[in-house]
Amino acid sequence: MSKTALVTGASSGIGKATAIALAQAGFNVIICGRRKEALQELKTRLEDKVKVEILQFDVRNKEEVSKALKKLPQDFRKIDVLVNNAGNAHGLNPIQTGNLDDWDAMIDINVKGLLYVSREIIPQMVERGSGDIINIGSLAGKEVYPNGNVYSASKHAVDALNKGMRIDLNGKGIRVGAINPGLVETNFSEVRFKGDSEKAKSVYEGYQALKPEDIAELVVFMVTRPAHVNIADLLVLPTAQASSTIVHKE
């Protein structure tokens, strides 16, 4: 019987690439996000390979999250793999001039959104005694860089939650692991710089950044290991990147 994976933030970037990679590996997929049109396009692309279900909701809204997951068709109720990918960065300001709305958005999506989705899905995994949870963190959850203050704080929280989940779920047959990427070329910087595409583009110039597919391959690798193997924590960087602030550019 095919397993089912749920991926948040699946309308673009790492989430989209992960949904594609899991489908190619034979997983039925539940693709979640806010942009219905993008999700529908992805479903059309994948549904000749596996079963695909769309869930449109904002992870910041716990009522939406709960309502959407409770309405899943019977064929998709048993979720074997949860990929907590939805996340964002807003602004790049020193703490004293930070935008409060930006702070709220990062904490609400990166931390509370991950918790809302996890809280709905983990109990069924515990009941069955099996499951995989992959939390997409960041290099920013391992170190702090200038003006990355609240974003780094939110990703440090993901790192702590990943460890906390693994401790609390020990002995329940559930594997918990995180992937913490460095620079990945997605629309991440465009969101951070509020649509300034030229500024966003400059972040990835002069070196080869990671691609969303690089992270997606790792997700598939982690969830297809033998049952006794749990890859708990991965830090993945482009070869050109040594740290958050050291990137070799040609």
C-alpha positions as CSV (number, residue, x, y, z in Angstrom):
1,M,0.0,0.0,0.0
2,S,1.3,3.4,-0.9
3,K,2.2,5.8,1.9
4,T,0.8,9.3,2.1
5,A,2.9,12.4,2.7
6,L,1.6,15.9,3.7
7,V,3.8,18.9,2.6
8,T,3.1,22.4,3.8
9,G,4.2,25.4,1.7
10,A,3.9,23.2,-1.4
11,S,2.9,25.9,-3.9
12,S,6.6,26.9,-4.6
13,G,10.2,26.4,-3.7
14,I,11.4,23.6,-1.5
15,G,7.8,22.5,-0.7
16,K,6.9,22.1,-4.4
17,A,10.1,20.3,-5.2
18,T,9.5,18.0,-2.2
19,A,6.0,17.1,-3.3
20,I,7.3,16.3,-6.8
21,A,10.1,14.2,-5.4
22,L,7.9,12.3,-3.0
23,A,5.4,11.6,-5.8
24,Q,8.2,10.3,-8.0
25,A,9.1,8.0,-5.2
26,G,5.6,6.6,-5.1
27,F,4.1,8.5,-2.2
28,N,0.6,9.9,-2.4
29,V,0.8,13.5,-1.5
30,I,-1.3,16.1,0.3
31,I,-0.1,19.5,-1.0
32,C,-0.9,22.5,1.3
33,G,-0.6,26.2,0.8
34,R,-2.4,29.5,0.3
35,R,-2.3,29.8,-3.5
36,K,-5.0,27.5,-4.9
37,E,-4.0,28.1,-8.5
38,A,-0.4,27.1,-7.9
39,L,-1.5,24.0,-6.0
40,Q,-4.0,23.0,-8.7
41,E,-1.2,23.3,-11.3
42,L,1.0,21.0,-9.2
43,K,-1.8,18.5,-8.7
44,T,-2.4,18.3,-12.5
45,R,1.3,17.6,-12.9
46,L,1.4,14.8,-10.4
47,E,-2.0,13.1,-10.5
48,D,-1.0,10.7,-13.3
49,K,1.6,9.2,-11.0
50,V,0.0,9.1,-7.6
51,K,-3.1,10.3,-5.7
52,V,-3.0,14.0,-4.9
53,E,-5.1,16.1,-2.6
54,I,-5.1,19.9,-2.2
55,L,-5.5,21.6,1.1
56,Q,-5.7,25.4,0.9
57,F,-5.1,27.1,4.2
58,D,-2.9,29.6,6.0
59,V,-0.8,27.8,8.6
60,R,-1.0,30.9,10.9
61,N,-4.7,30.3,11.3
62,K,-5.3,27.4,13.7
63,E,-9.0,27.1,12.9
64,E,-8.3,26.9,9.2
65,V,-5.6,24.2,9.8
66,S,-7.8,22.1,12.0
67,K,-10.9,22.4,9.7
68,A,-8.9,21.6,6.5
69,L,-7.2,18.5,8.0
70,K,-10.5,17.2,9.5
71,K,-12.1,17.4,6.1
72,L,-9.6,15.2,4.3
73,P,-11.1,12.4,2.3
74,Q,-10.9,8.9,3.8
75,D,-8.1,7.8,1.4
76,F,-5.8,10.6,2.7
77,R,-6.6,10.4,6.5
78,K,-3.6,8.1,7.3
79,I,-0.6,10.5,7.0
80,D,2.7,8.6,7.1
81,V,5.0,11.5,6.4
82,L,4.7,15.1,7.6
83,V,7.0,17.7,6.0
84,N,6.8,21.0,7.9
85,N,8.2,23.2,5.2
86,A,6.0,26.4,5.3
87,G,8.2,29.3,6.4
88,N,9.3,32.8,5.4
89,A,11.6,35.7,6.2
90,H,10.4,39.3,6.2
91,G,12.8,42.2,6.3
92,L,16.5,42.5,7.2
93,N,16.6,45.2,9.8
94,P,18.6,45.7,13.0
95,I,16.5,45.0,16.1
96,Q,16.0,48.6,17.0
97,T,14.2,49.4,13.7
98,G,12.5,46.1,13.1
99,N,9.0,46.0,11.7
100,L,6.5,44.5,14.2
101,D,4.3,43.1,11.4
102,D,7.4,41.4,9.9
103,W,8.2,39.9,13.3
104,D,4.6,38.6,13.8
105,A,4.6,37.0,10.3
106,M,7.8,35.1,10.9
107,I,6.9,33.8,14.3
108,D,3.3,33.0,13.3
109,I,4.4,31.0,10.2
110,N,7.7,29.6,11.1
111,V,6.9,28.6,14.7
112,K,3.2,28.6,15.4
113,G,2.2,27.3,12.0
114,L,4.6,24.4,12.4
115,L,3.0,23.6,15.8
116,Y,-0.6,23.9,14.6
117,V,-0.1,21.4,11.8
118,S,2.0,19.1,13.9
119,R,-0.5,19.0,16.7
120,E,-3.2,17.9,14.3
121,I,-1.2,15.1,12.7
122,I,1.1,13.7,15.4
123,P,-1.6,12.0,17.5
124,Q,-2.6,9.7,14.7
125,M,1.0,8.7,14.2
126,V,1.3,7.9,17.9
127,E,-1.9,5.8,17.8
128,R,-0.5,3.8,14.9
129,G,3.1,3.6,16.3
130,S,4.7,4.8,13.1
131,G,5.4,8.0,11.0
132,D,8.1,10.4,9.8
133,I,8.3,14.1,10.6
134,I,10.7,16.3,8.7
135,N,11.1,19.8,9.9
136,I,12.7,22.2,7.4
137,G,14.8,24.6,9.4
138,S,17.7,26.8,8.3
139,L,21.4,27.6,8.8
140,A,19.9,30.6,10.6
141,G,18.6,28.2,13.3
142,K,22.2,27.2,14.0
143,E,23.9,30.6,14.1
144,V,22.9,34.3,14.1
145,Y,23.9,36.9,11.5
146,P,23.6,40.7,11.5
147,N,20.0,41.9,11.1
148,G,18.7,38.3,11.0
149,N,17.6,38.6,14.6
150,V,13.9,37.5,14.6
151,Y,14.2,35.2,11.6
152,S,17.1,33.5,13.3
153,A,15.1,33.3,16.6
154,S,12.2,31.7,14.7
155,K,14.5,29.1,13.1
156,H,16.3,28.4,16.4
157,A,12.8,27.6,17.7
158,V,12.3,25.1,14.9
159,D,15.7,23.5,15.9
160,A,14.5,23.3,19.5
161,L,11.1,21.9,18.5
162,N,12.7,19.3,16.3
163,K,14.8,18.1,19.3
164,G,11.8,18.3,21.6
165,M,9.6,16.3,19.2
166,R,12.2,13.6,19.0
167,I,12.5,13.3,22.8
168,D,8.8,13.3,23.4
169,L,8.1,10.8,20.7
170,N,10.9,8.5,21.5
171,G,9.6,4.9,21.8
172,K,6.5,5.7,19.7
173,G,7.9,4.4,16.5
174,I,8.0,7.9,15.0
175,R,11.2,9.3,13.3
176,V,11.8,13.0,13.6
177,G,14.5,14.8,11.7
178,A,15.4,18.3,10.4
179,I,17.0,19.6,7.3
180,N,18.8,23.0,7.8
181,P,19.7,24.5,4.4
182,G,22.0,27.4,3.8
183,L,21.4,29.5,0.6
184,V,18.7,28.0,-1.6
185,E,17.6,29.8,-4.7
186,T,13.9,30.2,-4.3
187,N,11.5,33.2,-3.9
188,F,12.8,33.5,-0.3
189,S,14.8,36.6,-0.9
190,E,12.1,38.3,-2.9
191,V,9.7,37.8,0.0
192,R,12.3,39.1,2.4
193,F,12.9,42.2,0.3
194,K,9.2,42.8,-0.3
195,G,9.2,42.2,-4.0
196,D,12.5,43.9,-4.9
197,S,13.5,41.3,-7.5
198,E,16.8,43.0,-8.3
199,K,17.9,43.0,-4.7
200,A,16.7,39.4,-4.3
201,K,18.5,38.3,-7.4
202,S,21.8,39.7,-6.2
203,V,21.8,37.3,-3.2
204,Y,22.4,34.4,-5.5
205,E,24.8,35.9,-8.0
206,G,28.5,34.9,-8.3
207,Y,28.2,31.3,-7.0
208,Q,26.0,28.2,-7.3
209,A,23.3,28.2,-4.6
210,L,21.5,25.1,-3.6
211,K,18.3,24.3,-5.6
212,P,15.0,23.3,-4.1
213,E,15.5,19.9,-5.7
214,D,18.7,19.3,-3.6
215,I,16.6,19.6,-0.4
216,A,13.7,17.5,-1.8
217,E,16.1,14.6,-2.6
218,L,17.3,14.7,1.0
219,V,13.7,14.5,2.3
220,V,13.0,11.4,0.2
221,F,16.3,9.9,1.4
222,M,15.4,10.4,5.0
223,V,11.9,9.0,4.9
224,T,13.0,5.9,2.9
225,R,15.7,4.7,5.3
226,P,15.2,1.4,7.1
227,A,12.9,1.7,10.2
228,H,15.9,1.6,12.6
229,V,17.6,4.6,11.0
230,N,16.6,8.1,12.0
231,I,18.5,10.9,10.4
232,A,18.0,13.5,13.1
233,D,19.6,16.7,11.9
234,L,21.2,17.7,8.6
235,L,23.0,21.0,7.8
236,V,23.3,21.5,4.1
237,L,25.2,24.3,2.4
238,P,26.3,25.2,-1.1
239,T,30.0,24.4,-1.5
240,A,30.6,28.2,-1.8
241,Q,29.1,28.9,1.6
242,A,31.1,28.5,4.8
243,S,28.7,30.3,7.2
244,S,25.8,32.7,7.1
245,T,28.2,35.6,6.5
246,I,31.0,33.8,4.4
247,V,30.1,33.0,0.8
248,H,32.8,32.8,-1.9
249,K,31.6,34.7,-5.0
250,E,33.4,34.8,-8.3
